Every structure is written in C-alpha cells, then in structure tokens.
Amino acid sequence: MPGRFSRQLTIRQLRALAAVQAAGSITSAANKLHLTQPAVALQLRNLQDLAGLPLIQRTSEGMVLTDAGREVQRLAERIEVALRDCEQLLDMIAGRSSGSVSIGAVSTAKYFVPFAIAAFSQQFPKIEVKLRIGNREDIRNALRGYELDIAVMGQPPSDVAVDMRPLGKHPHIIVAAAGHRLAGRRKLSAADLAGETFITREPGSGTRMLMEKFFQRTGLKANVGMEIDSNETIKQSVIAGLGIAFISQHTVSHELQERRLVALKIPGLPVMRQWHAMRRADKILLPAARAMLDFLGKEGSRYLPDT
C-alpha cells in the first residue's frame, strides 16, 4: 500500500520547493508563483512533514536544498516532464497540435507497416510520419546513427542497446509456382530440394541468413540461381518458373491465397521469427514518436498479413 508521502504529496508542494531552489528565498519564490509568502511557507512545511526530513536549509547565500531536498527536487522534475508529455499527447489526440516521427522498416515489413501507419494517422491526423524502407543493414545503420525514431525489423544491431516492442510472429517458408513438380506433393523432405534452383535475397539480408541456417540444419547446400534484392521480383521469378524461394510468408500471402504460389511442406518449416518495433534506448523520443511506438506495441499485430 502506498505510504503517506506518495498518497498526500501535491504538485503545489513540489512546485513550491522547486521555486525556492531556483529563487533562493521564500519571498522570491512567492513572487514567481504569484502566491503569498505564507502560502509558499505552508506548502514547504507540509512537504517537509510528509518527507520526515528537512528539505531546505538557510545559508549565507540563501536557502538551499539538503540531500533529501535534492532527491525530492529530482522527483519534481520527472513529474513536470511527465505532465508536459501527457498534455502534449492529449493535445495530439484532440487534434490541437502536431509533431513528426521518423520510422524505418526492412523491406519485408512494407507489406504491413503502411497499414499500421494509416491506422495511426487516423487517430493522430496532424502527426507527420516519415517512412523509410531499406534492407536490413540500411535500417540498422540508420538506427545506429540516430536517424530514426523507430525501426521495424526482426533483430536489432548487436552493438546498440534498444527498447523493443514485439509485434507478432514472422514465418518463413519455401514457395514454388503452382505448376512446379513438388507443388502437389503432401510428403516432402529436405532431400527433395536437392538440385532445385533457389532464387534468393542478397547476402547479408535477414531472409538469406535464415535460409542459410535452415540448410545448415538439414545438411544440404542450396543451389543459388539468382540473387535479387527485391521480394517482388523474387515472387514474380518463382511464378514464372525460374526456381523456388525461401521467403517471408508475409510477402507472399496474397499469392498463396490466389494459388499463384504454393508453400512446400518441408519438415522444419516454417522457420519462425518475431517482428519488433524498436528504438535506441538512449534516444529521447518526443511525444509524437512515443505515441507511434506505443501504438505499434499495442496494435501492430493487427496489421500483419494473414498467414
């Protein structure tokens, strides 16, 4: 149960302490707060009574904070920041103010991130959202360099501390054209993939790394026919019969539903990963960016493609 200090503490008391700390005297603090001197003195007495410790002391240079007073002052500063943030967020919700947020997403996330942004913009119509799509290294480097408020990707850079919000599962599968020789078979093994031509993402991409790990586990070596840095081009190449592909299921959800592509039923698939929205832990986010990060953490999973 909260103690007396936290239950009876008031903003007026904290502001009186902050004013005395800044002005050096009760009289000057009262003028700053547009209150009478006895009113400020009463707030300080009540605050010290709640703390159970002296918070201010008189010196030749005026009134200064004790060690306990400095702790309470730091609390007051955090509360004032929280109050300003809340006020700005309420203004944004009411449409009275605006802001901007810079969000980056790996290319595989472009199949759902714009829909999440559209829903966010309906709630906060005056917030400008700047979206940047890039490959894994592009987005990681932008996050490292403080260019982004938020990044949507699977795994963060290993050399950067981040605050992450999980968005949902991210399955990876192997797809073939509907007329492919393996497409109609219910029982397949990894060995059935031997000799097949794979159309893959470029080295260093998250999807390529997952594919390589999958083949390491199966003991097979992928026969790479083409390396392409576009999921759309990979899809069209597979549909055209140029090969098969290890790919994010979120990128091919429509083609699977329309039966232009078929997911091959291989043991060990899908390879499951997790989507995250993240920010650098040491980057200070303004209210607009914090609102976006909170929205993605709470609502982001709703916009993942149906698998």
C-alpha positions in Angstrom: 0.0 0.0 0.0 1.4 3.5 -0.9 2.8 5.4 2.1 1.7 8.8 3.4 4.2 10.6 1.3 3.0 9.3 -2.1 -0.7 9.5 -1.0 -0.7 13.1 0.2 2.0 14.7 -2.0 0.8 17.5 -4.2 2.0 19.3 -7.3 1.8 22.6 -5.4 4.2 21.4 -2.8 6.7 20.2 -5.3 6.5 23.5 -7.3 7.0 25.5 -4.1 10.2 23.5 -3.4 11.4 24.0 -7.0 10.7 27.7 -6.9 12.6 28.1 -3.6 15.5 26.2 -5.0 15.6 28.4 -8.1 15.0 31.7 -6.4 16.9 31.2 -3.1 14.3 32.6 -0.8 10.6 32.1 0.0 9.8 35.7 -0.8 11.2 35.5 -4.3 9.6 32.1 -4.8 6.2 33.5 -3.8 6.6 36.3 -6.4 7.5 33.7 -9.1 4.5 31.6 -8.2 2.1 34.6 -7.8 1.3 33.4 -4.3 1.7 35.0 -0.8 4.8 34.3 1.2 2.7 32.4 4.0 1.1 30.2 1.3 4.5 29.1 0.0 5.9 28.6 3.5 2.8 26.4 4.3 3.4 24.2 1.2 7.1 23.7 2.2 6.2 22.9 5.8 3.6 20.3 4.6 6.1 18.8 2.2 8.8 18.5 4.8 6.3 17.0 7.2 5.4 14.3 4.6 9.1 13.6 3.9 10.0 13.4 7.5 13.3 15.2 6.8 14.5 18.7 6.4 14.4 19.6 2.7 15.9 23.1 2.8 18.4 25.0 4.9 19.3 28.6 5.3 22.8 29.6 4.4 24.7 32.9 3.9 23.9 32.6 0.2 20.2 32.0 0.7 18.0 28.9 1.1 19.5 25.7 -0.5 18.3 22.1 -0.7 19.5 19.4 1.6 20.4 16.0 0.2 16.8 14.9 0.9 15.6 18.1 -0.8 17.6 17.3 -3.9 16.0 13.9 -4.2 12.5 15.4 -3.9 13.5 18.0 -6.5 14.6 15.3 -8.9 11.2 13.7 -8.4 9.5 17.1 -9.1 11.5 17.4 -12.4 10.4 13.9 -13.6 6.8 14.7 -12.7 6.8 18.0 -14.6 8.2 16.2 -17.7 5.5 13.6 -17.4 2.8 16.2 -17.1 4.1 18.1 -20.1 4.2 14.9 -22.1 0.7 14.0 -21.1 -0.5 17.4 -22.0 1.1 17.2 -25.5 -0.4 13.8 -26.1 -3.8 15.0 -25.1 -3.4 17.9 -27.5 -2.4 15.5 -30.2 -5.4 13.2 -29.6 -7.7 16.2 -29.7 -6.1 17.4 -32.9 -4.9 20.7 -31.3 -1.2 20.1 -32.0 1.1 18.1 -34.3 4.5 16.5 -34.4 6.6 14.2 -36.6 8.0 10.7 -36.3 10.7 9.0 -38.4 10.1 5.3 -38.8 12.3 2.8 -40.8 11.3 -0.7 -41.8 13.1 -3.5 -43.5 11.7 -4.2 -47.0 9.9 -7.3 -45.9 7.9 -5.2 -43.4 6.5 -3.0 -46.2 3.6 -5.4 -46.5 2.1 -4.3 -43.2 3.8 -1.2 -41.8 2.0 1.2 -44.2 -1.4 -0.2 -43.0 -0.3 0.4 -39.3 0.8 3.9 -40.2 -2.6 4.6 -41.9 -4.5 3.5 -38.7 -2.2 5.6 -36.5 -2.7 8.6 -38.7 -6.5 8.3 -38.3 -6.0 8.7 -34.6 -3.4 11.4 -34.9 -4.1 13.2 -38.1 -1.7 16.1 -37.5 1.3 14.0 -36.9 3.6 13.7 -39.9 5.0 10.2 -40.3 8.2 9.8 -42.4 8.6 6.2 -43.6 11.9 4.8 -44.8 12.1 1.3 -46.4 15.5 -0.3 -46.7 17.4 -3.6 -46.4 18.5 -4.9 -43.1 21.8 -3.1 -43.0 20.3 0.2 -44.2 17.8 0.2 -41.3 20.3 -1.0 -38.7 22.8 1.7 -39.7 20.1 4.4 -39.6 19.1 3.2 -36.1 22.8 3.3 -35.1 23.1 6.8 -36.4 20.0 8.3 -34.6 18.4 8.9 -38.0 15.2 7.0 -37.0 12.9 7.3 -34.1 11.6 3.8 -34.6 12.7 0.8 -36.6 10.6 -2.2 -37.5 12.6 -5.3 -38.1 13.4 -8.7 -36.7 16.6 -8.4 -34.7 18.4 -5.2 -33.6 22.0 -4.4 -34.1 24.1 -6.3 -31.7 26.1 -3.2 -30.7 23.2 -1.0 -29.8 21.0 -1.1 -26.7 17.4 -0.9 -27.8 13.9 -0.8 -26.3 11.8 -3.3 -28.2 8.1 -3.9 -28.5 7.1 -7.3 -30.0 4.6 -7.1 -32.9 4.0 -10.7 -33.8 5.3 -13.9 -35.4 7.1 -13.8 -38.7 7.1 -17.2 -40.5 9.4 -18.1 -43.4 8.6 -20.8 -45.9 9.7 -22.2 -49.2 7.4 -21.4 -52.2 7.1 -22.7 -55.7 4.9 -22.0 -58.7 1.6 -23.7 -58.6 2.7 -25.9 -61.5 6.0 -27.0 -60.0 6.7 -30.7 -59.8 6.8 -30.5 -55.9 3.8 -28.3 -55.5 1.2 -31.1 -55.3 3.1 -33.5 -53.1 1.9 -33.8 -49.5 5.0 -35.5 -48.1 8.3 -33.9 -48.8 11.7 -34.0 -47.2 14.6 -31.6 -47.3 16.4 -34.1 -49.6 13.7 -33.4 -52.2 15.1 -29.9 -52.6 18.4 -31.2 -53.8 19.0 -30.0 -57.4 16.3 -27.3 -57.2 17.3 -23.8 -58.2 16.8 -21.2 -55.5 16.1 -17.5 -56.1 17.3 -15.7 -53.0 17.8 -12.3 -51.4 21.2 -10.8 -51.4 23.9 -11.9 -48.9 23.6 -10.2 -45.6 19.8 -9.9 -45.7 17.8 -11.4 -42.8 15.9 -13.8 -45.1 19.2 -15.0 -46.7 20.7 -15.6 -43.4 17.7 -17.6 -42.2 17.8 -19.7 -45.4 21.5 -20.5 -44.9 20.8 -21.6 -41.3 17.9 -23.8 -42.5 20.2 -25.5 -45.0 22.9 -25.9 -42.4 20.5 -27.8 -40.2 19.3 -30.1 -43.0 22.8 -30.8 -44.2 22.0 -29.7 -47.8 23.5 -26.9 -49.9 21.2 -24.5 -51.7 21.8 -24.3 -55.4 21.5 -20.5 -55.8 20.5 -19.4 -59.3 19.8 -15.7 -58.8 20.4 -13.2 -56.0 17.8 -10.4 -56.0 17.3 -7.6 -53.6 13.6 -7.3 -54.2 10.9 -9.6 -52.7 8.5 -8.6 -55.5 11.0 -9.6 -58.2 11.7 -12.9 -56.4 7.9 -13.6 -56.3 7.5 -12.9 -60.0 10.5 -15.0 -60.8 9.1 -18.0 -58.9 5.7 -17.6 -60.5 7.4 -17.6 -63.9 9.1 -20.9 -63.1 12.7 -19.8 -62.8 13.1 -21.5 -59.5 11.9 -21.8 -55.9 12.5 -19.4 -53.0 12.9 -19.3 -49.2 10.9 -16.2 -48.3 8.9 -14.5 -45.7 5.3 -15.8 -45.7 4.1 -12.2 -45.1 5.5 -11.2 -48.5 3.5 -13.9 -50.4 0.2 -14.1 -48.5 -1.8 -12.8 -51.5 -0.1 -15.1 -54.0 -0.7 -18.1 -51.7 -4.4 -17.2 -51.4 -4.7 -16.8 -55.1 -2.8 -20.1 -55.7 -0.2 -18.5 -57.9 2.3 -19.8 -55.4 2.3 -22.9 -53.2 4.1 -23.4 -49.9 6.1 -26.6 -49.9 5.5 -28.8 -46.9 9.1 -29.4 -45.7 9.9 -30.6 -42.1 11.3 -27.8 -40.1 9.2 -25.1 -41.9 8.0 -22.5 -41.3 11.1 -21.0 -39.7 9.6 -18.7 -37.1 11.0 -15.3 -36.2 9.5 -12.3 -34.4 8.7 -8.8 -35.6 9.7 -5.9 -33.3 9.3 -2.2 -33.2 12.3 -0.7 -31.6 14.1 2.5 -30.7 17.6 3.2 -29.5 17.5 3.1 -25.7 19.5 6.3 -25.4 17.4 8.3 -28.0 15.0 10.7 -26.4 11.6 10.4 -28.2 9.3 13.3 -28.5 5.6 12.7 -27.7 4.7 12.0 -31.4 7.3 9.3 -31.7 6.4 7.8 -28.3 2.7 7.7 -29.4 3.7 5.8 -32.5 5.9 3.3 -30.5 3.1 2.7 -28.0 0.6 2.3 -30.9 2.8 -0.3 -32.6 3.3 -2.2 -29.4 -0.4 -2.4 -28.7 -2.0 -2.5 -32.2 0.8 -3.5 -34.6 0.0 -7.2 -34.6 -3.5 -6.5 -36.1 -1.8 -5.4 -39.4 0.4 -8.4 -40.0 -0.7 -10.3 -43.2 -3.0 -13.3 -42.7 -1.0 -16.5 -42.8 
